[in-house]
Amino acid sequence: MGYTTSGIRNIALVGQAGAGKTSLVETLLLQAGAIRTRGSLARGTTVSDFDPQERRLQHSLDTAVCGFDFNGIHINLIDTPGYADFLGKALSVLEAVEAVAVVVSAVNGVDTLTQRLMEFARERELCRIVIVNKIDSRDAHCSDVLAQLHEACGRECLPLNLPAGGGDAVVDCFFQSHGRAADFSSVEAAHTQIIDQVVELDEKLMALYLEQGEELSPEQLHEPFEQALREGHLVPVCFASAESGAGIPELLQVFERLMPNPAEGNPPPFLKGSGESAARVPVAPDPAKHVIAHVFKVSIDPYVGKLGVLRLHQGTVRPGSQLFVGDARKPIKIAHLFRLLGKESTEITEAVPGDICAIAKVDELHLDAVLHDSHEEDHYHLKPVAFPPPMLGVAIEPERRGDEQRLADTLHKLTAEDPCVRIEHHAAVNETVLYGMGEFHLRVLLERMAERYGVHVKTHPPSIPYRETITRPAEGHCRHKKQTGGAGQFGEVYLRIEALGRGAGFEFVDDVVGGAIPGQYIPAVEKGVRQVLAEGALAGFPIQDVRVTVYDGKHHSVDSKEVAFVSAGRKAFLDALEKAAPIVLEPIMRLEITAPASAIGDITGDLATKRARINGNSSLPGQRSVLQAFVPLAEVAEYQSRLKALTGGQGAYTMELSHYDPVPARKQQELAQAWRPRTEEE
């Protein structure tokens, strides 16, 4: 192996679908000599799209690690999916790298997803570089794309090279100050601009540069260049073509000479403890210190088993090392360590800080797990990633009776692999709902269940997750008394309820004085109250935003039992709810639609028929607009097909839960009447 932490480069390729990330990886691997022939998306022979589903759809659905050696360094490229539906997978691997390469198409320019990824990388303090691909395309607009980058991502986006000869080559602007003519701008101007940006951070170097007018060498510029990357003061832009190979040797040189090694990037945001008391802890890329590693990808294969891909941040790991997973008391033993090149794995004898490697067949591993070799690092975790919440759901049930357990096991595997898959069981309607990021995401998950795990399901639209709450304070009382010959049951509860602010949840307050209800029975009262919270009282939906205060009661020294106070608490709460004017709430979504500016009028008109409240819109480069609105989930549960029709497939949207609001009176009446017959039957 023969390299140290300083000889490693970890770079994630992210960006919109169709920007050419997978093809770019393929051409880089060929140029570096890691593969003999360049694979093809159409033939399904690329290194990073090795899953049968990916090959069939000709799109990346998962992340792939491609590690290779070049000029005495080891580069780990991570190819990520470009569809917004798989954004969670892209975000989870950014925890493993120092640098994020945002790939932009010279044809399509900068889209909303590109901007979101740039912003996420900036917030995580990752070094950023932009690769403008497809510069040789007949429809390429390289100068326009650079202008879009300035507008959308800031003036710190500066070219390291420029396209020349109509995109058949690139001309370097950093390592040299003159060269052949570029297709736009000039090498001299670009060189001056980027050197000015870099030396701003080093006063001595700036004085040397300004006063003496000296040409600075790349060696002199290395440290301030790395500092500019770390501080987000510079986002280099490189031009390339994965198809023709233009700019690829130059890109490899940029990776080798200018991208940060694990010791040069910003330290990862490790915390110790939980909640607000969690404190930042230092983690250093020192091979002699305790091991700290982070699992950023988990894949489960029916034949191979569970594979965990991890980034080593500190210490050295070898086969035979004993590591703790999270806060576990019992360690796991590392039998084998693997380096990955797509689906190919090569066994290695050790991993040093900065390495990305895989371990197989360790059931205890899970996404986001921290591995360590000392209990001193118990409760260490990376600062949580704000994954977009999966909001599009489909209710599922097995086609064959008796497959319930197999379905449950398969769903567990899907959630283990993807942070943006959520499973909910809605007890009120006995429904299992699979939530994903969009229609395509759900389709891929359902196909995977059938093809990989042999589980076939029936699907239907899920019920809307309504909630209930109260609109005025009230009091409730129940005296539970039961005599059955032997010892009886006795418990009496007085409580009051009041509404909390929307989204506040539930509060239970013990205000009993003088031992009217002994302390050991208070949890039983709360249990009875929580039973009603889950079941609802008006239309069968969970109750929220309520404070319940138990303030008095009675007990019996012989007959009082836990079960009596559970029942008394339950009935006292139901008694209070009847007097508290309960209402049904519906989920209101925050909808953000990106679409051609010409379609915004049609979209606004359509949303007006869906009880939406428009919150404003703003313009984007490329004659596009972003529209924000609040709209009930019941109105947009299947909005994707509608938006496609209105925008000719050019529109995209993101949706997240904003808050709950009361449903219209007529809808509340319908929901209450639909629930009553069911409760009467039971």
C-alpha positions as CSV (number, residue, x, y, z in Angstrom):
1,M,0.0,0.0,0.0
2,G,2.8,2.4,1.0
3,Y,1.0,5.7,1.6
4,T,0.1,7.8,4.7
5,T,-2.7,10.1,5.6
6,S,-1.1,13.0,3.5
7,G,-1.2,10.7,0.4
8,I,-5.0,10.3,0.5
9,R,-7.7,12.4,-1.2
10,N,-11.4,11.8,-0.5
11,I,-13.7,13.4,-2.9
12,A,-17.5,13.0,-3.4
13,L,-19.0,13.7,-6.8
14,V,-22.5,15.2,-6.4
15,G,-24.9,17.0,-8.7
16,Q,-28.0,16.8,-10.8
17,A,-29.1,13.7,-12.7
18,G,-27.7,13.7,-16.2
19,A,-24.6,15.9,-15.3
20,G,-22.4,12.9,-16.1
21,K,-20.9,12.0,-12.7
22,T,-20.8,8.2,-13.4
23,S,-19.2,8.8,-16.9
24,L,-16.7,11.2,-15.3
25,V,-15.6,8.6,-12.7
26,E,-15.2,6.1,-15.5
27,T,-12.9,8.4,-17.6
28,L,-10.9,9.4,-14.5
29,L,-10.3,5.7,-13.6
30,L,-9.2,5.0,-17.2
31,Q,-6.9,8.0,-17.3
32,A,-5.3,6.9,-13.9
33,G,-4.8,3.4,-15.2
34,A,-7.2,1.8,-12.7
35,I,-9.3,0.2,-15.5
36,R,-8.3,-1.0,-18.9
37,T,-11.4,0.1,-20.9
38,R,-14.0,2.7,-20.2
39,G,-17.4,1.3,-19.3
40,S,-20.7,2.4,-20.8
41,L,-24.0,3.4,-19.1
42,A,-26.0,2.1,-22.1
43,R,-24.3,-1.3,-21.9
44,G,-24.4,-1.4,-18.0
45,T,-20.6,-1.8,-17.8
46,T,-19.6,1.1,-15.6
47,V,-17.7,0.6,-12.4
48,S,-19.9,2.5,-10.1
49,D,-23.4,1.5,-11.4
50,F,-23.1,-2.2,-10.7
51,D,-26.5,-3.0,-9.2
52,P,-28.8,-4.8,-11.8
53,Q,-31.5,-2.2,-11.1
54,E,-29.1,0.7,-11.9
55,R,-28.0,-1.0,-15.1
56,R,-31.5,-1.5,-16.2
57,L,-32.5,2.1,-15.5
58,Q,-29.2,3.6,-16.6
59,H,-29.1,5.8,-13.5
60,S,-27.2,5.7,-10.2
61,L,-29.5,4.8,-7.4
62,D,-26.9,4.3,-4.7
63,T,-23.5,5.6,-3.8
64,A,-20.3,3.8,-4.9
65,V,-16.8,4.1,-3.6
66,C,-14.1,3.9,-6.3
67,G,-10.6,3.9,-4.8
68,F,-7.5,4.0,-7.0
69,D,-3.8,5.0,-7.0
70,F,-2.4,7.8,-9.0
71,N,1.1,9.3,-9.0
72,G,1.9,7.9,-5.5
73,I,-1.4,9.0,-3.9
74,H,-4.6,7.2,-3.2
75,I,-7.9,8.8,-4.4
76,N,-11.3,7.7,-3.1
77,L,-14.0,9.0,-5.5
78,I,-17.5,8.5,-4.3
79,D,-20.1,8.6,-7.1
80,T,-23.6,9.6,-5.8
81,P,-27.1,9.5,-7.3
82,G,-28.3,12.7,-8.9
83,Y,-32.1,12.4,-8.5
84,A,-33.6,14.5,-5.7
85,D,-35.4,11.3,-4.6
86,F,-32.0,9.9,-3.5
87,L,-30.6,13.1,-1.9
88,G,-30.3,11.3,1.5
89,K,-27.8,8.8,0.1
90,A,-25.7,11.7,-1.4
91,L,-25.8,13.7,1.9
92,S,-24.8,10.7,4.1
93,V,-21.5,10.0,2.2
94,L,-20.4,13.7,2.5
95,E,-19.5,12.8,6.1
96,A,-16.6,10.7,4.7
97,V,-14.8,13.3,2.5
98,E,-12.8,16.5,2.8
99,A,-13.9,17.8,-0.6
100,V,-17.1,17.8,-2.5
101,A,-16.9,18.0,-6.3
102,V,-20.2,19.5,-7.6
103,V,-20.7,18.3,-11.2
104,V,-22.7,20.7,-13.4
105,S,-23.7,20.1,-17.0
106,A,-22.4,22.7,-19.5
107,V,-25.7,22.1,-21.4
108,N,-28.3,22.3,-18.5
109,G,-26.5,24.7,-16.1
110,V,-27.1,25.1,-12.4
111,D,-30.4,23.8,-11.0
112,T,-32.0,23.9,-7.5
113,L,-30.5,20.6,-6.4
114,T,-27.0,21.8,-7.3
115,Q,-27.5,24.9,-5.2
116,R,-28.8,22.8,-2.3
117,L,-25.8,20.5,-2.4
118,M,-23.4,23.5,-2.6
119,E,-25.2,25.0,0.5
120,F,-25.1,21.8,2.4
121,A,-21.3,21.3,1.7
122,R,-20.7,24.9,2.8
123,E,-22.7,24.4,6.1
124,R,-20.7,21.3,6.8
125,E,-17.5,23.3,6.2
126,L,-16.4,20.9,3.4
127,C,-14.0,22.1,0.7
128,R,-15.9,22.6,-2.6
129,I,-14.9,22.4,-6.3
130,V,-17.2,22.6,-9.3
131,I,-16.6,20.5,-12.4
132,V,-18.4,21.7,-15.5
133,N,-18.8,18.6,-17.6
134,K,-19.9,18.1,-21.3
135,I,-17.9,21.1,-22.5
136,D,-17.6,19.5,-26.0
137,S,-21.3,19.3,-26.4
138,R,-22.8,21.2,-29.3
139,D,-25.3,22.8,-26.9
140,A,-22.7,23.7,-24.2
141,H,-22.8,27.2,-22.8
142,C,-19.7,27.3,-20.6
143,S,-19.6,31.1,-20.1
144,D,-23.3,31.2,-19.2
145,V,-22.8,28.4,-16.7
146,L,-19.9,30.3,-15.0
147,A,-22.2,33.3,-14.8
148,Q,-25.0,31.2,-13.3
149,L,-22.5,29.8,-10.7
150,H,-21.5,33.4,-9.7
151,E,-25.2,34.3,-9.4
152,A,-26.4,31.2,-7.6
153,C,-23.3,30.2,-5.5
154,G,-21.2,33.4,-5.2
155,R,-18.3,35.3,-6.7
156,E,-15.9,32.9,-5.0
157,C,-16.5,30.4,-7.9
158,L,-13.4,31.0,-10.0
159,P,-12.0,29.0,-12.9
160,L,-8.8,27.0,-12.5
161,N,-8.9,26.3,-16.2
162,L,-11.0,27.4,-19.2
163,P,-12.3,25.5,-22.3
164,A,-10.4,26.0,-25.5
165,G,-10.8,25.0,-29.1
166,G,-14.6,24.8,-28.8
167,G,-14.4,22.5,-25.9
168,D,-11.9,20.0,-27.3
169,A,-9.3,20.9,-24.6
170,V,-8.8,23.1,-21.5
171,V,-6.1,25.7,-20.8
172,D,-4.7,26.0,-17.3
173,C,-5.1,29.3,-15.5
174,F,-3.6,28.5,-12.1
175,F,-0.2,26.9,-12.5
176,Q,0.6,29.2,-15.5
177,S,-0.4,32.8,-16.3
178,H,-0.5,32.5,-20.1
179,G,-1.3,29.9,-22.7
180,R,-3.4,29.3,-25.8
181,A,-6.5,31.4,-26.2
182,A,-9.5,30.3,-24.2
183,D,-13.1,30.1,-25.7
184,F,-14.1,33.0,-23.4
185,S,-12.4,35.3,-20.9
186,S,-8.6,35.2,-20.9
187,V,-6.0,33.0,-19.1
188,E,-4.2,36.1,-17.8
189,A,-7.4,37.6,-16.3
190,A,-8.5,34.2,-14.7
191,H,-5.0,33.7,-13.3
192,T,-4.9,37.1,-11.8
193,Q,-8.4,36.7,-10.3
194,I,-7.6,33.3,-8.6
195,I,-4.2,34.4,-7.3
196,D,-5.7,37.6,-5.9
197,Q,-8.4,35.5,-4.1
198,V,-5.8,33.1,-2.6
199,V,-3.2,35.7,-1.4
200,E,-5.9,37.8,0.3
201,L,-5.6,35.3,3.2
202,D,-1.9,35.7,3.7
203,E,-0.6,39.2,4.4
204,K,3.1,38.4,3.8
205,L,2.4,36.7,0.6
206,M,0.1,39.5,-0.5
207,A,2.9,42.1,0.2
208,L,5.3,40.0,-1.8
209,Y,2.8,39.7,-4.6
210,L,1.8,43.4,-4.7
211,E,5.1,45.2,-3.8
212,Q,7.5,43.2,-5.8
213,G,5.2,42.0,-8.5
214,E,6.7,38.6,-8.2
215,E,5.2,35.5,-9.9
216,L,4.3,33.2,-7.1
217,S,5.1,29.5,-7.4
218,P,2.4,26.8,-6.8
219,E,4.4,25.7,-3.7
220,Q,4.1,29.1,-2.2
221,L,0.4,29.2,-2.9
222,H,-0.4,25.7,-1.5
223,E,-1.1,26.6,2.1
224,P,-3.2,29.7,1.4
225,F,-5.0,27.8,-1.3
226,E,-6.0,25.1,1.2
227,Q,-7.0,27.8,3.7
228,A,-9.2,29.5,1.1
229,L,-10.9,26.1,0.4
230,R,-11.4,25.4,4.1
231,E,-12.9,28.8,4.7
232,G,-15.1,28.8,1.6
233,H,-13.2,31.8,0.3
234,L,-12.6,30.0,-2.9
235,V,-14.6,27.5,-4.9
236,P,-12.4,26.4,-7.9
237,V,-14.2,25.7,-11.2
238,C,-12.7,23.1,-13.6
239,F,-14.0,22.4,-17.1
240,A,-13.9,18.9,-18.6
241,S,-15.6,16.3,-20.9
242,A,-16.1,12.8,-19.7
243,E,-16.9,11.8,-23.2
244,S,-13.9,13.1,-25.1
245,G,-11.4,13.1,-22.1
246,A,-10.8,16.9,-22.5
247,G,-9.7,18.3,-19.1
248,I,-9.4,14.9,-17.4
249,P,-5.6,14.8,-17.0
250,E,-5.8,18.4,-15.7
251,L,-8.6,17.3,-13.3
252,L,-6.5,14.5,-11.9
253,Q,-3.6,17.0,-11.4
254,V,-6.0,19.3,-9.5
255,F,-7.1,16.3,-7.2
256,E,-3.4,15.4,-6.6
257,R,-1.9,18.9,-6.1
258,L,-4.7,21.1,-4.9
259,M,-7.4,19.1,-3.1
260,P,-7.0,18.7,0.7
261,N,-5.7,15.5,2.3
262,P,-7.4,14.4,5.5
263,A,-5.0,16.4,7.6
264,E,-5.7,19.6,5.7
265,G,-9.5,19.5,5.6
266,N,-11.7,21.0,8.3
267,P,-11.9,18.5,11.3
268,P,-15.2,16.4,11.3
269,P,-17.9,17.7,13.7
270,F,-17.7,14.9,16.3
271,L,-19.8,15.5,19.5
272,K,-19.9,13.7,22.8
273,G,-23.2,13.5,24.8
274,S,-26.7,14.1,23.6
275,G,-29.1,17.0,23.1
276,E,-28.1,20.5,24.1
277,S,-25.4,19.1,26.5
278,A,-23.5,17.6,23.5
279,A,-20.0,19.1,23.3
280,R,-17.6,19.2,20.3
281,V,-14.6,16.9,20.7
282,P,-11.3,17.0,18.8
283,V,-10.6,14.1,16.4
284,A,-7.1,14.2,14.8
285,P,-5.8,12.1,11.9
286,D,-3.1,10.5,14.1
287,P,-2.4,6.8,13.5
288,A,-1.1,6.3,17.0
289,K,-4.3,7.5,18.8
290,H,-7.5,5.6,19.7
291,V,-9.5,4.4,16.8
292,I,-12.5,6.5,15.7
293,A,-14.3,5.5,12.6
294,H,-17.8,6.4,11.1
295,V,-20.0,4.1,9.1
296,F,-21.5,6.2,6.3
297,K,-22.9,3.5,4.1
298,V,-24.6,0.1,4.8
299,S,-25.6,-2.3,2.0
300,I,-27.4,-5.6,2.6
301,D,-27.0,-8.3,0.0
302,P,-29.1,-11.5,0.3
303,Y,-26.0,-13.6,-0.6
304,V,-23.1,-11.6,0.8
305,G,-24.8,-10.2,4.0
306,K,-24.3,-6.8,5.5
307,L,-21.4,-4.7,4.2
308,G,-20.5,-1.5,6.2
309,V,-18.4,1.1,4.5
310,L,-16.5,3.3,7.0
311,R,-14.2,6.3,7.1
312,L,-11.4,6.1,9.5
313,H,-10.8,9.5,11.2
314,Q,-8.3,8.6,13.9
315,G,-6.1,5.6,14.8
316,T,-5.1,2.5,12.8
317,V,-7.3,-0.5,12.1
318,R,-6.0,-4.0,11.1
319,P,-7.6,-7.4,10.8
320,G,-7.9,-8.7,14.3
321,S,-8.7,-5.3,15.8
322,Q,-11.4,-5.2,18.4
323,L,-13.8,-2.3,18.1
324,F,-16.9,-1.2,19.9
325,V,-20.0,-0.2,17.9
326,G,-21.4,3.0,19.5
327,D,-22.0,2.5,23.2
328,A,-22.0,-1.3,23.1
329,R,-20.2,-3.0,26.0
330,K,-19.0,-6.0,23.9
331,P,-16.5,-5.4,21.1
332,I,-16.7,-6.8,17.5
333,K,-13.6,-8.4,15.9
334,I,-12.6,-7.2,12.5
335,A,-11.9,-10.3,10.5
336,H,-11.1,-8.7,7.1
337,L,-10.6,-5.1,5.8
338,F,-11.5,-4.3,2.2
339,R,-10.7,-1.5,-0.2
340,L,-13.5,-0.9,-2.8
341,L,-13.5,-0.2,-6.5
342,G,-17.3,-0.3,-7.3
343,K,-18.4,-3.8,-6.5
344,E,-14.8,-5.2,-6.5
345,S,-13.1,-5.5,-3.1
346,T,-9.5,-6.0,-2.4
347,E,-8.3,-7.2,1.0
348,I,-5.9,-4.8,2.8
349,T,-3.7,-5.3,5.9
350,E,-4.3,-2.0,7.6
351,A,-6.2,1.3,7.4
352,V,-4.8,4.6,8.4
353,P,-6.6,7.9,9.2
354,G,-8.4,9.2,6.1
355,D,-8.9,5.7,4.7
356,I,-12.2,4.6,3.4
357,C,-12.7,0.8,3.7
358,A,-15.3,-1.8,4.2
359,I,-16.0,-4.6,6.7
360,A,-18.4,-7.5,5.9
361,K,-20.8,-9.7,7.9
362,V,-21.0,-7.7,11.1
363,D,-24.7,-7.5,12.0
364,E,-24.1,-4.9,14.7
365,L,-23.1,-2.2,12.1
366,H,-25.7,0.4,11.2
367,L,-25.7,3.7,9.3
368,D,-24.1,6.5,11.3
369,A,-22.5,4.2,13.8
370,V,-19.2,5.3,15.4
371,L,-16.6,2.5,15.8
372,H,-13.9,3.0,18.5
373,D,-11.4,0.8,20.5
374,S,-11.7,2.5,23.9
375,H,-14.7,3.2,26.2
376,E,-13.3,6.8,26.5
377,E,-15.0,7.4,23.2
378,D,-18.4,6.0,24.3
379,H,-21.2,8.5,23.3
380,Y,-19.2,9.9,20.4
381,H,-21.3,10.8,17.4
382,L,-21.1,13.0,14.3
383,K,-23.2,16.1,14.3
384,P,-26.6,14.9,12.9
385,V,-27.3,15.5,9.2
386,A,-30.5,17.3,8.5
387,F,-31.9,14.8,6.0
388,P,-35.0,15.9,4.0
389,P,-38.0,14.1,5.5
390,P,-39.6,11.5,3.3
391,M,-43.2,12.7,2.7
392,L,-44.6,10.6,-0.1
393,G,-46.2,7.4,1.2
394,V,-47.7,4.3,-0.1
395,A,-49.7,1.8,2.1
396,I,-48.4,-1.8,1.6
397,E,-49.5,-5.3,2.5
398,P,-48.1,-8.6,1.4
399,E,-49.7,-10.3,-1.6
400,R,-49.5,-13.7,0.1
401,R,-50.9,-14.4,3.6
402,G,-48.1,-15.5,5.9
403,D,-45.5,-13.1,4.4
404,E,-46.0,-10.5,7.1
405,Q,-42.7,-11.4,8.9
406,R,-40.7,-11.5,5.6
407,L,-42.2,-8.1,4.7
408,A,-41.2,-6.7,8.1
409,D,-37.6,-8.0,7.7
410,T,-37.3,-6.6,4.2
411,L,-38.6,-3.2,5.3
412,H,-36.0,-3.2,8.1
413,K,-33.3,-3.8,5.5
414,L,-34.5,-0.9,3.4
415,T,-34.4,1.5,6.3
416,A,-31.0,0.3,7.3
417,E,-29.6,1.2,3.9
418,D,-31.3,4.5,3.2
419,P,-31.7,7.4,5.7
420,C,-34.7,8.8,3.7
421,V,-36.9,5.7,4.0
422,R,-39.4,5.7,6.8
423,I,-41.9,3.0,7.8
424,E,-44.9,3.9,9.9
425,H,-47.6,1.6,11.2
426,H,-50.9,3.5,11.6
427,A,-52.6,1.5,14.3
428,A,-55.9,3.4,14.0
429,V,-56.4,2.1,10.5
430,N,-54.1,-1.0,10.7
431,E,-51.9,0.3,7.9
432,T,-48.2,-0.1,7.2
433,V,-47.0,2.9,5.2
434,L,-43.7,3.1,3.3
435,Y,-42.5,6.7,3.0
436,G,-40.0,7.8,0.4
437,M,-38.8,11.0,-1.3
438,G,-40.9,10.7,-4.4
439,E,-42.7,8.4,-6.9
440,F,-39.4,7.2,-8.4
441,H,-37.9,6.5,-5.0
442,L,-40.9,4.4,-4.0
443,R,-40.9,2.6,-7.3
444,V,-37.3,1.7,-6.9
445,L,-37.9,0.4,-3.3
446,L,-40.9,-1.7,-4.3
447,E,-38.9,-3.2,-7.3
448,R,-36.0,-3.9,-4.9
449,M,-38.3,-5.7,-2.5
450,A,-39.6,-8.0,-5.3
451,E,-36.3,-8.6,-7.1
452,R,-33.7,-8.7,-4.3
453,Y,-35.8,-10.1,-1.5
454,G,-38.7,-11.9,-3.3
455,V,-41.4,-10.0,-1.3
456,H,-44.3,-8.9,-3.4
457,V,-46.8,-6.4,-2.0
458,K,-50.2,-4.8,-2.8
459,T,-50.2,-1.0,-2.6
460,H,-52.8,1.7,-2.2
461,P,-52.8,5.4,-1.2
462,P,-52.2,5.8,2.6
463,S,-54.7,7.4,4.9
464,I,-54.0,11.0,5.7
465,P,-52.3,11.3,9.2
466,Y,-54.9,13.5,10.8
467,R,-54.6,14.5,14.5
468,E,-57.0,15.7,17.2
469,T,-56.8,18.4,19.7
470,I,-59.0,20.5,22.0
471,T,-60.1,24.2,21.8
472,R,-61.0,25.0,25.4
473,P,-60.0,23.9,28.9
474,A,-62.1,21.4,30.7
475,E,-62.2,19.1,33.8
476,G,-62.8,15.4,34.0
477,H,-63.5,12.9,36.8
478,C,-63.8,9.2,37.2
479,R,-64.4,7.0,40.2
480,H,-63.5,3.4,39.2
481,K,-64.9,0.8,41.6
482,K,-65.2,-2.9,41.0
483,Q,-66.1,-5.6,43.5
484,T,-65.8,-9.2,42.4
485,G,-66.0,-11.2,45.7
486,G,-62.4,-11.1,46.7
487,A,-60.2,-8.0,46.7
488,G,-61.8,-5.2,44.6
489,Q,-60.5,-2.4,42.4
490,F,-60.7,1.2,43.5
491,G,-59.2,4.4,42.0
492,E,-60.6,7.9,41.7
493,V,-59.0,10.7,39.5
494,Y,-59.7,14.4,39.0
495,L,-57.9,16.1,36.2
496,R,-58.0,19.2,34.0
497,I,-56.9,19.6,30.4
498,E,-55.9,22.7,28.4
499,A,-54.7,23.3,24.9
500,L,-51.0,23.9,24.2
501,G,-49.5,25.8,21.2
502,R,-49.6,24.0,17.9
503,G,-46.8,21.5,17.6
504,A,-46.1,21.4,21.4
505,G,-47.1,17.7,21.7
506,F,-48.3,16.4,25.1
507,E,-47.5,17.3,28.7
508,F,-48.5,15.3,31.8
509,V,-48.4,17.2,35.1
510,D,-48.7,15.6,38.6
511,D,-50.2,18.3,40.8
512,V,-51.6,15.9,43.5
513,V,-50.9,17.1,47.1
514,G,-51.2,15.3,50.4
515,G,-50.9,11.8,48.9
516,A,-54.6,11.8,47.7
517,I,-53.2,9.5,44.9
518,P,-50.0,7.7,46.1
519,G,-46.9,8.4,44.0
520,Q,-46.7,4.8,42.8
521,Y,-50.1,5.1,41.0
522,I,-49.4,8.3,39.1
523,P,-47.6,6.5,36.2
524,A,-50.8,4.3,36.0
525,V,-52.9,7.4,35.6
526,E,-50.6,8.6,32.8
527,K,-50.8,5.3,31.1
528,G,-54.6,5.5,31.0
529,V,-54.4,9.0,29.6
530,R,-51.8,8.0,26.9
531,Q,-54.1,5.1,25.8
532,V,-56.7,7.8,24.8
533,L,-54.0,10.0,23.2
534,A,-53.2,7.1,20.8
535,E,-56.8,6.1,20.1
536,G,-58.4,9.6,19.8
537,A,-61.8,10.6,21.1
538,L,-63.6,12.4,18.2
539,A,-62.6,10.6,14.9
540,G,-60.0,8.0,16.0
541,F,-56.8,10.0,15.4
542,P,-54.0,10.6,17.9
543,I,-54.5,13.6,20.2
544,Q,-51.8,16.2,20.4
545,D,-51.0,19.7,21.9
546,V,-52.7,19.0,25.2
547,R,-51.6,19.4,28.8
548,V,-53.2,17.0,31.3
549,T,-52.9,18.0,35.0
550,V,-53.9,15.4,37.6
551,Y,-54.7,17.4,40.7
552,D,-56.8,15.2,43.1
553,G,-58.2,11.8,43.6
554,K,-58.8,9.0,46.2
555,H,-57.3,5.7,46.9
556,H,-58.1,2.7,49.1
557,S,-55.5,1.0,51.2
558,V,-56.6,-2.5,50.2
559,D,-58.5,-2.2,46.9
560,S,-56.3,0.3,45.0
561,K,-54.3,-1.2,42.3
562,E,-52.4,0.0,39.2
563,V,-55.1,-1.4,36.9
564,A,-57.8,0.7,38.7
565,F,-55.9,3.9,38.2
566,V,-55.2,3.1,34.5
567,S,-58.9,2.8,34.0
568,A,-59.8,5.9,36.1
569,G,-57.2,8.0,34.3
570,R,-58.5,6.9,30.9
571,K,-62.2,7.6,31.7
572,A,-61.4,10.9,33.4
573,F,-59.5,12.1,30.3
574,L,-62.4,11.0,28.0
575,D,-64.8,12.8,30.3
576,A,-62.8,16.0,30.0
577,L,-62.4,15.7,26.2
578,E,-66.1,15.6,25.7
579,K,-66.4,19.1,27.3
580,A,-63.3,20.6,25.6
581,A,-64.7,21.0,22.1
582,P,-62.3,18.6,20.3
583,I,-61.4,19.3,16.7
584,V,-59.6,17.3,13.9
585,L,-56.3,18.8,12.6
586,E,-54.8,18.1,9.2
587,P,-51.2,18.2,8.2
588,I,-50.2,21.4,6.3
589,M,-47.2,21.0,4.0
590,R,-44.6,23.6,3.1
591,L,-44.4,23.1,-0.7
592,E,-41.5,24.5,-2.7
593,I,-41.9,24.2,-6.5
594,T,-39.1,24.9,-9.0
595,A,-40.4,25.3,-12.6
596,P,-40.0,27.3,-15.8
597,A,-41.1,30.8,-15.1
598,S,-43.7,30.5,-17.9
599,A,-45.5,27.8,-16.0
600,I,-45.8,29.6,-12.6
601,G,-49.2,31.2,-13.5
602,D,-50.7,27.8,-14.3
603,I,-49.2,26.2,-11.1
604,T,-50.6,29.1,-8.9
605,G,-54.0,28.7,-10.4
606,D,-54.0,25.0,-9.8
607,L,-52.9,25.4,-6.2
608,A,-55.7,27.9,-5.6
609,T,-58.1,24.9,-6.1
610,K,-56.3,22.9,-3.5
611,R,-56.8,25.3,-0.5
612,A,-53.2,26.5,-0.8
613,R,-51.8,29.7,0.6
614,I,-49.1,31.1,-1.7
615,N,-46.1,32.3,0.3
616,G,-44.2,34.1,-2.5
617,N,-41.9,33.3,-5.4
618,S,-38.5,34.2,-6.6
619,S,-36.5,34.0,-9.8
620,L,-33.7,31.7,-10.6
621,P,-31.1,31.8,-13.4
622,G,-32.2,30.2,-16.7
623,Q,-35.8,31.6,-16.8
624,R,-36.9,29.5,-13.8
625,S,-38.8,30.4,-10.7
626,V,-39.3,29.0,-7.2
627,L,-42.8,29.1,-5.7
628,Q,-43.5,28.6,-2.0
629,A,-46.9,27.7,-0.7
630,F,-48.6,26.1,2.3
631,V,-51.1,23.4,1.3
632,P,-53.0,20.6,3.0
633,L,-51.4,17.1,2.5
634,A,-54.9,15.8,1.6
635,E,-54.8,18.0,-1.5
636,V,-51.3,17.1,-2.7
637,A,-50.8,13.5,-1.6
638,E,-50.2,12.6,-5.3
639,Y,-49.0,15.9,-6.7
640,Q,-46.1,14.7,-8.8
641,S,-48.1,13.6,-11.8
642,R,-50.1,16.9,-11.7
643,L,-47.0,19.0,-11.7
644,K,-45.5,17.0,-14.5
645,A,-48.6,17.7,-16.6
646,L,-48.5,21.4,-15.8
647,T,-44.8,21.9,-16.6
648,G,-44.1,19.3,-19.4
649,G,-41.9,17.3,-16.9
650,Q,-39.7,20.4,-16.2
651,G,-41.1,21.0,-12.7
652,A,-39.8,19.6,-9.4
653,Y,-41.0,20.1,-5.8
654,T,-39.9,19.4,-2.3
655,M,-42.5,19.0,0.5
656,E,-42.1,18.9,4.2
657,L,-44.4,19.0,7.2
658,S,-45.0,22.6,8.4
659,H,-47.7,22.4,11.0
660,Y,-51.3,21.2,11.7
661,D,-54.4,23.3,11.1
662,P,-58.1,22.5,11.8
663,V,-59.9,20.7,8.9
664,P,-63.0,22.4,7.4
665,A,-66.2,21.7,9.4
666,R,-67.7,19.5,6.7
667,K,-64.6,17.3,6.6
668,Q,-64.5,17.0,10.4
669,Q,-68.1,15.8,10.3
670,E,-67.3,13.2,7.7
671,L,-64.4,11.8,9.6
672,A,-66.3,11.7,12.9
673,Q,-69.2,9.9,11.3
674,A,-66.9,7.4,9.6
675,W,-65.3,6.5,12.9
676,R,-68.5,6.2,15.0
677,P,-70.0,3.3,13.1
678,R,-66.7,1.5,13.5
679,T,-66.5,2.1,17.2
680,E,-70.1,1.0,17.6
681,E,-69.4,-2.3,15.8
682,E,-66.4,-2.9,18.1
